[in-house]
């Protein structure tokens, strides 16, 4: 058997092996990049929502109006990053009562559950289907304003 005829049986095998290895390595890498992108979007949503919730609360005319404005700010920030309306949960904390007392501190904690892409509900027992992301922000009510209920 000549050398030329022996090599002809293996022509193209390197290409097939390369494609096999590339697919085995590339698919998990692409999934990791997509998943990390969604988690980063969740972090952006939580941070922006916490900042805007505090701002909405300390500039409101009343605590109830401030709470409603803060909830709306969280919804807008979460939707802006491509999540469902109810993906963000807001917790407001006040250092004084009433909350909008001059000089009081208002804190907001926003939690966003980031769902992992392409995972069916059947794997819920083995793998968590979402990654929780939290952000906290605090702000001070203006000292030179009147007390608001």
Secondary structure, DSSP 8 states (H G I E B T S, - for coil): --HHHHHHTTTTHHHHHHHHHHHHHHHHHHHHHHHHHHHHHHHHHHHHHHHHHHHHHHTSSSHHHHHHHHHHHHHHHHHHTT--GGGEEEEEEESSSSTB-TT-EEEEEEEEEEE-TT--GGGTTTS-SEEEEEEEEEEE--TTS--B-
